Every structure is written in structure tokens, then in C-alpha cells.
Amino acid sequence: MNDDSSAAAALRKRLYWHSRRGMWELDLLLIPFLEQRYDDLDERDQAAYRTLIDEEDQDLFAWLMRREWPEEPERRRIVKMIVEHAETTDNDHYRTL
């Protein structure tokens, strides 16, 4: 077994389960973004996503619903990427999460 692939698989599982928030609105934004865009992000944006999903649900909700924006530029950038992805992508098959 290749250590790189098993480490990558473990990270992917961790990201998936940390992206499942238990709040349907957040799940509909985070899971599709993770599955469809995360692998194409550069390392800086991937790191920003990993940091973002450690935030509290109420903060994520406010940011992802565009009620307010994070103050930190890196965090604001990844939040805007997630919102833009949700607004421009058909994610109907995720509605049963």
C-alpha cells in the first residue's frame, strides 16, 4: 500500500466528515465544493478550506449565507469561492444529504 495514497485517502475522509455539519444548508454548500472543486485548488486555498471547516457552525452559516464576511482575507477568499460555486453549479443530486 502506498503511504501517499493512504494518507491522501485518510485526509479526504476527514475533510468529508468535517464538511458534513449536520446543518442541511451548510452540507449543501460544503460537500459539493469539496467533491467538485477541492482537488483543483492550489495548496494555499486547500489549506484555507481545511482551516475553514474547523470554524463554528454559526460563523460558517453567517458567512456562507452572505450575512457577513470573515475578516481574514484567506478565509474570506475561500468562503467567496464556495458561495460562487454554489451559485453557478447544479447540485440537485445533493439535496438528499
NORLIN-V495330 format. One record per pair of residues at least 12 apart in sequence whose C-alpha atoms are under 8 Angstrom apart, sorted by the first residue. I is the first residue (numbers start at 0). GAP is how many residues later the second one is. If there is no record, write none. Layout:
i=I gap=GAP
i=I gap=GAP
This chain:
i=14 gap=19
i=14 gap=35
i=15 gap=15
i=15 gap=18
i=17 gap=35
i=17 gap=36
i=18 gap=12
i=18 gap=15
i=18 gap=34
i=20 gap=36
i=22 gap=34
i=23 gap=73
i=24 gap=36
i=25 gap=34
i=25 gap=35
i=25 gap=38
i=26 gap=70
i=27 gap=63
i=27 gap=66
i=27 gap=67
i=27 gap=69
i=28 gap=35
i=28 gap=53
i=28 gap=54
i=28 gap=57
i=29 gap=52
i=31 gap=54
i=31 gap=59
i=31 gap=62
i=32 gap=49
i=32 gap=52
i=32 gap=53
i=44 gap=29
i=44 gap=33
i=47 gap=26
i=47 gap=27
i=47 gap=30
i=48 gap=26
i=48 gap=29
i=51 gap=23
i=62 gap=16
i=63 gap=15
i=63 gap=16
i=63 gap=18
i=63 gap=19
i=64 gap=18
